[in-house]
Amino acid sequence: MRLLVVGRLSGQLATAVKMAMAHGAKVNHVERADQATEQLRRGQGADLLMVDYRIDIASLIAANEAERIHVPVVACGVDADAREAADAIRAGAKEFIPLPPDAELIAAVLSAVADDAKPMILADPAMKAVVQLADQVAGSEASILITGESGVGKEVMARHLHTRSRRADKPFISVNCAAIPDNLLESELFGHEKGAFTGAVARRIGKFEEADGGTLLLDEISEMDVRLQAKLLRAIQERVIDRVGGSKPVPVNIRIIATSNRDLAKSVAEGSFREDLLYRLNVVNLRIPSLRERPGDIAVLAEHFVKKYAAANGVPVKPMAPAAIRAVTAHPWHGNVRELENAMHRAVLLSVGPEIDVDAIRLPDGRPLLGGAMAGAPAAAAYDPGVAGQAAQVADALNRSFVGQTVAEMEKTLILDTLSHCLGNRTHAANILGISIRTLRNKLNEYAEQGTTIPAPQSGVANAYGSAG
């Protein structure tokens, strides 16, 4: 845990810092907001900003985001009243810590942020075999490619590898290659010099330098433009990078882990991914099975998420009813761990009895899991004539609804319905649709220009299971 404290270190704030250090935090300190942004820009990263509430928190967050720096903020202060605490939250702080500090509250806040080190929850032999291989290679310096469907937990596996490596006490830095436009990704990875392009008002340290000594995760690397792949290949081979607009190479010492939910060998054949880069990345391949392929994990994951979200929402932990366990185990979970986590989050909030029953476990559109019948679990229900008749009526209605539509209109309906099903998660929707994230974004931009409302990513979707990739 890297903590950057912003404000004057005196009195109770200094005491809070000592408590944070006692819980394992590595603390840096600056007095002003502009110094905090400058320190982050220079690559001296932080996992959390603890900011005096009297500092302009909204401006600090805006300055960071202008540099594409996203670090959570907690506000703190002495003698702040409820209005001032609420103002800090409205300004963008995730939490307010009153001072004098409470040791348990400090520990809880740090623990919540440190949840990035999400635990590996598993019971199925298929997943145990993958973790066994991961543990075997974690201590090496080999580049590792983690593959699997969207939402299976690829980033969780990457963090698992880092924590068991010889670099565990060094930074773990993650870059989502699908989430950053091509024209910005080079600067994000390699940094830039002042004046390198319009808007480059100061030197910016990239993720390679920020991860120096540690691990760099290149999430969804299949979405990286092929021209940038050449520069990445050089960085991996020679352990040096060139900042955008720079005049001399910068040495870096990092371990590379990459993830992809696509078949990179097929991408090589299509010309969208460099074969030599694939060889460099794929020294060891860890394929994470889908949740459908490891049913033994479903119940233990569901119970883990029940406990997690009961604690997060301040409600008692309820056991899952046997019928609920059967239903979640039988469901196909095409969105994998991410979809399961969101379903259990909803179940915690919707459950009204002493147990979490099957009625509380619902799909994003509000439909119940139907006891797993649609997953093909209870055979009697799956072949019940009444159920079959209803399914036929629904299928007929769907077919009729497409009559008279153009191909473009049908495509638009399919894309928007899939995006809604995925709670706005672009990567998941693109995976289901079988198109690239870039193609999906282009389609959504086109629809937005036509005046169509596009579903926004909902809170918690991308964070499920450690932002499972």
MOMOZI-V627399 format. One record per residue. N is the residue number from 1. RES is the residue in three letters. SS is DSSP state (helix for helix, strand for strand, loop for the rest). PHI is phi as a letter, one per 30 degrees, with the letter a starting at -180 (none if undefined). OMEGA is omega in radians with two decimals (NA if undefined). Layout:
n=(N/N)
res=(RES/RES)
ss=(SS/SS)
phi=(PHI/PHI)
omega=(OMEGA/OMEGA)
This chain:
n=(1/2/3/4/5/6/7/8/9/10/11/12/13/14/15/16/17/18/19/20/21/22/23/24/25/26/27/28/29/30/31/32/33/34/35/36/37/38/39/40/41/42/43/44/45/46/47/48/49/50/51/52/53/54/55/56/57/58/59/60/61/62/63/64/65/66/67/68/69/70/71/72/73/74/75/76/77/78/79/80/81/82/83/84/85/86/87/88/89/90/91/92/93/94/95/96/97/98/99/100/101/102/103/104/105/106/107/108/109/110/111/112/113/114/115/116/117/118/119/120/121/122/123/124/125/126/127/128/129/130/131/132/133/134/135/136/137/138/139/140/141/142/143/144/145/146/147/148/149/150/151/152/153/154/155/156/157/158/159/160/161/162/163/164/165/166/167/168/169/170/171/172/173/174/175/176/177/178/179/180/181/182/183/184/185/186/187/188/189/190/191/192/193/194/195/196/197/198/199/200/201/202/203/204/205/206/207/208/209/210/211/212/213/214/215/216/217/218/219/220/221/222/223/224/225/226/227/228/229/230/231/232/233/234/235/236/237/238/239/240/241/242/243/244/245/246/247/248/249/250/251/252/253/254/255/256/257/258/259/260/261/262/263/264/265/266/267/268/269/270/271/272/273/274/275/276/277/278/279/280/281/282/283/284/285/286/287/288/289/290/291/292/293/294/295/296/297/298/299/300/301/302/303/304/305/306/307/308/309/310/311/312/313/314/315/316/317/318/319/320/321/322/323/324/325/326/327/328/329/330/331/332/333/334/335/336/337/338/339/340/341/342/343/344/345/346/347/348/349/350/351/352/353/354/355/356/357/358/359/360/361/362/363/364/365/366/367/368/369/370/371/372/373/374/375/376/377/378/379/380/381/382/383/384/385/386/387/388/389/390/391/392/393/394/395/396/397/398/399/400/401/402/403/404/405/406/407/408/409/410/411/412/413/414/415/416/417/418/419/420/421/422/423/424/425/426/427/428/429/430/431/432/433/434/435/436/437/438/439/440/441/442/443/444/445/446/447/448/449/450/451/452/453/454/455/456/457/458/459/460/461/462/463/464/465/466/467/468/469)
res=(MET/ARG/LEU/LEU/VAL/VAL/GLY/ARG/LEU/SER/GLY/GLN/LEU/ALA/THR/ALA/VAL/LYS/MET/ALA/MET/ALA/HIS/GLY/ALA/LYS/VAL/ASN/HIS/VAL/GLU/ARG/ALA/ASP/GLN/ALA/THR/GLU/GLN/LEU/ARG/ARG/GLY/GLN/GLY/ALA/ASP/LEU/LEU/MET/VAL/ASP/TYR/ARG/ILE/ASP/ILE/ALA/SER/LEU/ILE/ALA/ALA/ASN/GLU/ALA/GLU/ARG/ILE/HIS/VAL/PRO/VAL/VAL/ALA/CYS/GLY/VAL/ASP/ALA/ASP/ALA/ARG/GLU/ALA/ALA/ASP/ALA/ILE/ARG/ALA/GLY/ALA/LYS/GLU/PHE/ILE/PRO/LEU/PRO/PRO/ASP/ALA/GLU/LEU/ILE/ALA/ALA/VAL/LEU/SER/ALA/VAL/ALA/ASP/ASP/ALA/LYS/PRO/MET/ILE/LEU/ALA/ASP/PRO/ALA/MET/LYS/ALA/VAL/VAL/GLN/LEU/ALA/ASP/GLN/VAL/ALA/GLY/SER/GLU/ALA/SER/ILE/LEU/ILE/THR/GLY/GLU/SER/GLY/VAL/GLY/LYS/GLU/VAL/MET/ALA/ARG/HIS/LEU/HIS/THR/ARG/SER/ARG/ARG/ALA/ASP/LYS/PRO/PHE/ILE/SER/VAL/ASN/CYS/ALA/ALA/ILE/PRO/ASP/ASN/LEU/LEU/GLU/SER/GLU/LEU/PHE/GLY/HIS/GLU/LYS/GLY/ALA/PHE/THR/GLY/ALA/VAL/ALA/ARG/ARG/ILE/GLY/LYS/PHE/GLU/GLU/ALA/ASP/GLY/GLY/THR/LEU/LEU/LEU/ASP/GLU/ILE/SER/GLU/MET/ASP/VAL/ARG/LEU/GLN/ALA/LYS/LEU/LEU/ARG/ALA/ILE/GLN/GLU/ARG/VAL/ILE/ASP/ARG/VAL/GLY/GLY/SER/LYS/PRO/VAL/PRO/VAL/ASN/ILE/ARG/ILE/ILE/ALA/THR/SER/ASN/ARG/ASP/LEU/ALA/LYS/SER/VAL/ALA/GLU/GLY/SER/PHE/ARG/GLU/ASP/LEU/LEU/TYR/ARG/LEU/ASN/VAL/VAL/ASN/LEU/ARG/ILE/PRO/SER/LEU/ARG/GLU/ARG/PRO/GLY/ASP/ILE/ALA/VAL/LEU/ALA/GLU/HIS/PHE/VAL/LYS/LYS/TYR/ALA/ALA/ALA/ASN/GLY/VAL/PRO/VAL/LYS/PRO/MET/ALA/PRO/ALA/ALA/ILE/ARG/ALA/VAL/THR/ALA/HIS/PRO/TRP/HIS/GLY/ASN/VAL/ARG/GLU/LEU/GLU/ASN/ALA/MET/HIS/ARG/ALA/VAL/LEU/LEU/SER/VAL/GLY/PRO/GLU/ILE/ASP/VAL/ASP/ALA/ILE/ARG/LEU/PRO/ASP/GLY/ARG/PRO/LEU/LEU/GLY/GLY/ALA/MET/ALA/GLY/ALA/PRO/ALA/ALA/ALA/ALA/TYR/ASP/PRO/GLY/VAL/ALA/GLY/GLN/ALA/ALA/GLN/VAL/ALA/ASP/ALA/LEU/ASN/ARG/SER/PHE/VAL/GLY/GLN/THR/VAL/ALA/GLU/MET/GLU/LYS/THR/LEU/ILE/LEU/ASP/THR/LEU/SER/HIS/CYS/LEU/GLY/ASN/ARG/THR/HIS/ALA/ALA/ASN/ILE/LEU/GLY/ILE/SER/ILE/ARG/THR/LEU/ARG/ASN/LYS/LEU/ASN/GLU/TYR/ALA/GLU/GLN/GLY/THR/THR/ILE/PRO/ALA/PRO/GLN/SER/GLY/VAL/ALA/ASN/ALA/TYR/GLY/SER/ALA/GLY)
ss=(loop/strand/strand/strand/strand/strand/loop/loop/loop/loop/helix/helix/helix/helix/helix/helix/helix/helix/helix/helix/helix/helix/loop/loop/loop/strand/strand/strand/strand/strand/loop/loop/helix/helix/helix/helix/helix/helix/helix/helix/helix/loop/loop/loop/loop/loop/loop/strand/strand/strand/strand/strand/loop/loop/loop/loop/helix/helix/helix/helix/helix/helix/helix/helix/helix/helix/loop/loop/loop/loop/loop/loop/strand/strand/strand/strand/strand/strand/loop/loop/loop/helix/helix/helix/helix/helix/helix/helix/helix/helix/loop/loop/loop/loop/strand/strand/strand/strand/strand/loop/loop/loop/helix/helix/helix/helix/helix/helix/helix/helix/helix/helix/helix/helix/helix/helix/helix/loop/loop/loop/loop/loop/loop/loop/helix/helix/helix/helix/helix/helix/helix/helix/helix/helix/helix/helix/helix/loop/loop/loop/loop/loop/loop/strand/strand/strand/strand/loop/loop/loop/loop/loop/loop/helix/helix/helix/helix/helix/helix/helix/helix/helix/helix/loop/loop/loop/loop/loop/loop/loop/loop/strand/strand/strand/strand/strand/loop/loop/loop/loop/loop/helix/helix/helix/helix/helix/helix/helix/helix/helix/loop/strand/loop/loop/loop/loop/loop/loop/loop/loop/loop/loop/loop/strand/loop/loop/helix/helix/helix/helix/loop/loop/loop/loop/strand/strand/strand/strand/strand/loop/helix/helix/helix/loop/loop/helix/helix/helix/helix/helix/helix/helix/helix/helix/helix/helix/helix/helix/loop/strand/strand/loop/loop/strand/loop/loop/loop/loop/loop/strand/strand/loop/loop/loop/strand/strand/strand/strand/strand/strand/loop/loop/loop/helix/helix/helix/helix/helix/helix/helix/loop/loop/loop/loop/helix/helix/helix/helix/helix/helix/helix/loop/loop/strand/strand/strand/strand/loop/loop/loop/helix/helix/helix/loop/helix/helix/helix/helix/helix/helix/helix/helix/helix/helix/helix/helix/helix/helix/helix/helix/helix/helix/loop/loop/loop/loop/loop/loop/strand/strand/loop/helix/helix/helix/helix/helix/helix/helix/helix/helix/loop/loop/loop/loop/loop/helix/helix/helix/helix/helix/helix/helix/helix/helix/helix/helix/helix/helix/helix/helix/loop/loop/loop/loop/strand/strand/loop/helix/helix/helix/loop/strand/loop/loop/loop/loop/loop/strand/loop/helix/helix/helix/helix/helix/helix/loop/loop/loop/helix/helix/helix/helix/loop/loop/helix/helix/helix/helix/helix/helix/helix/helix/helix/helix/helix/helix/helix/helix/helix/helix/helix/helix/loop/loop/loop/loop/helix/helix/helix/helix/helix/helix/helix/helix/helix/helix/helix/helix/helix/helix/helix/loop/loop/loop/loop/helix/helix/helix/helix/helix/helix/helix/helix/loop/loop/loop/helix/helix/helix/helix/helix/helix/helix/helix/helix/helix/helix/helix/helix/loop/loop/loop/loop/loop/loop/loop/loop/loop/loop/loop/loop/loop/loop/helix/helix/helix/helix/loop/loop)
phi=(none/c/c/c/c/c/k/d/d/b/h/d/d/d/d/d/d/d/d/d/d/d/c/j/d/c/c/c/b/b/c/c/d/d/d/d/d/d/d/d/d/d/j/d/d/b/c/a/c/c/c/e/d/d/d/d/d/d/d/d/d/d/d/d/d/d/c/h/c/b/b/d/c/c/c/a/l/c/i/d/d/d/d/d/d/d/d/d/d/d/d/k/d/d/a/b/c/d/c/d/d/c/e/d/d/e/d/d/d/d/d/d/d/d/d/e/d/e/d/d/c/a/b/d/e/d/d/d/d/d/d/d/d/d/d/d/c/d/d/d/c/d/d/b/c/c/b/l/d/d/j/d/j/d/d/e/d/d/d/d/d/d/d/c/c/d/c/e/d/c/d/c/c/c/b/d/d/d/c/c/e/e/d/c/d/d/d/d/d/c/i/b/c/e/i/d/a/e/j/d/d/a/d/b/d/d/d/d/d/d/d/e/j/c/b/c/c/c/d/h/d/d/d/d/d/d/d/d/e/d/d/d/e/d/d/d/d/c/h/b/b/c/d/d/i/d/c/b/d/c/d/b/b/b/c/c/b/b/b/a/c/c/d/d/d/d/d/d/d/d/i/c/b/d/d/d/d/e/d/d/d/c/d/b/c/c/c/c/d/d/d/d/d/b/d/d/d/d/d/d/d/e/d/d/d/d/d/d/d/d/d/d/c/i/b/d/d/c/d/d/d/e/d/d/d/d/d/d/d/d/d/d/h/d/d/i/d/e/d/d/d/d/d/d/d/d/d/e/d/c/d/c/c/d/b/d/c/d/d/d/c/b/d/e/d/j/d/d/d/i/i/i/d/d/d/i/d/d/d/d/d/d/c/d/e/d/d/d/d/d/d/d/d/d/d/d/d/d/d/d/d/d/d/j/d/d/d/d/d/d/d/d/d/d/d/d/d/d/d/d/e/d/h/i/d/d/d/d/d/d/d/d/d/i/b/d/d/d/d/d/d/d/d/d/d/d/d/d/d/d/j/d/d/c/e/d/e/d/e/j/d/d/c/d/h/i/h/e/d)
omega=(3.11/-3.06/3.05/-3.13/-3.10/-3.12/-3.13/-3.12/3.12/3.03/-3.00/3.10/3.09/3.10/3.12/3.12/3.12/3.10/3.12/3.12/3.12/3.10/3.01/-3.13/3.00/-2.92/2.90/-3.04/2.95/-3.10/-3.03/-3.13/-3.12/3.09/3.12/3.13/3.14/-3.14/3.10/3.12/-3.12/3.07/3.07/-2.93/3.09/3.06/-3.09/3.01/3.02/-2.90/3.02/-3.03/-3.14/3.05/-3.14/-3.05/-3.13/3.13/3.11/-3.13/3.14/3.12/3.11/-3.09/3.06/3.08/-3.08/3.08/-3.09/3.13/-3.14/-3.10/2.90/3.11/3.10/3.12/3.13/3.04/3.07/3.11/-3.06/-3.13/-3.13/3.08/3.12/3.11/3.13/3.12/3.12/3.14/3.08/3.10/-3.14/-3.04/3.04/3.13/3.10/3.08/0.16/-3.01/3.03/-3.04/-3.12/3.12/3.08/-3.13/-3.11/3.14/3.12/-3.14/-3.14/3.13/-3.14/3.09/3.02/3.13/-3.02/-3.12/3.03/3.12/-3.08/3.07/-3.06/3.13/-3.13/-3.14/3.10/3.13/3.12/-3.13/3.10/3.09/3.12/3.13/-3.12/-3.06/-3.04/-3.08/3.14/3.07/-3.06/2.97/-3.06/3.07/3.13/-3.10/3.14/-3.13/3.07/3.07/-3.10/3.13/-3.10/3.12/3.06/3.11/3.13/3.11/3.08/3.12/-3.11/-3.08/3.12/3.14/3.07/-3.14/-3.00/-3.13/3.12/-3.05/2.91/-3.06/-3.10/3.07/3.08/-3.06/-3.14/-3.03/-3.06/3.14/-3.06/-3.06/3.12/-3.02/-3.14/3.11/3.13/-3.10/-2.96/-3.12/3.11/3.07/3.08/3.12/-3.11/3.11/-3.13/-3.12/3.12/-3.02/3.13/3.07/3.11/3.09/-3.13/-3.06/3.11/-3.13/3.12/-3.12/-3.05/-3.10/-3.07/-3.04/3.05/3.09/3.06/-3.03/-3.12/-3.07/3.14/-3.11/-3.13/3.12/-3.03/3.12/3.11/3.13/3.14/3.12/3.09/3.13/3.12/-3.13/-3.13/-3.09/-2.98/-3.13/3.01/3.09/3.04/3.03/3.07/-3.11/-3.12/-3.11/3.13/-3.12/3.11/3.14/3.09/3.13/-3.09/2.96/-3.09/2.92/3.14/3.07/3.06/3.02/3.13/3.07/-3.07/3.07/3.08/3.11/3.07/-3.14/-3.14/3.12/-3.12/3.10/-3.08/-3.13/-3.12/3.08/3.10/3.12/-3.14/-3.08/-2.96/3.05/3.02/3.10/3.02/3.09/3.13/-3.11/3.06/3.14/3.09/-3.12/3.12/-3.06/3.13/3.13/-2.94/-3.08/-3.10/3.07/3.14/3.14/3.08/-3.12/3.06/3.13/-3.11/-3.05/2.97/3.11/-3.10/-3.11/3.07/3.12/-3.14/3.07/3.11/3.05/3.07/3.09/3.13/3.14/3.12/3.11/3.11/-3.10/-3.11/3.13/-3.10/-3.07/-3.07/3.12/3.14/3.06/3.05/-3.02/3.13/-3.13/3.11/-3.12/3.14/3.10/-3.13/3.04/3.10/-3.10/3.11/-3.09/-3.06/-3.08/-3.10/-3.10/3.13/3.10/2.96/-3.10/-3.01/-3.13/-3.11/-3.09/-2.99/3.08/-3.09/-3.13/3.08/3.14/3.06/3.13/-3.14/3.08/3.10/-3.08/-3.12/3.08/3.12/-3.07/-3.12/-3.01/-3.09/-3.13/-3.07/-3.08/3.10/-3.08/3.13/3.12/-3.14/3.13/3.11/-3.13/3.13/3.12/3.13/-3.14/3.14/3.13/3.12/3.14/-3.13/-3.11/3.14/-3.12/3.12/3.12/3.00/3.10/-3.14/3.13/3.10/3.11/3.13/3.12/-3.12/-3.12/-3.09/3.10/3.12/3.12/3.09/3.10/-3.11/3.13/3.08/-3.09/-3.04/-3.09/3.13/-3.13/3.13/3.14/3.14/-3.11/-3.14/3.10/3.13/3.10/3.13/3.10/3.13/-3.14/3.13/3.11/-3.11/3.08/3.13/3.14/3.14/3.12/3.10/3.13/3.14/3.06/-3.10/3.12/3.11/3.06/-3.12/-3.11/3.06/-3.07/-3.09/-3.09/-3.06/3.11/3.12/-3.08/-3.02/-3.05/NA)
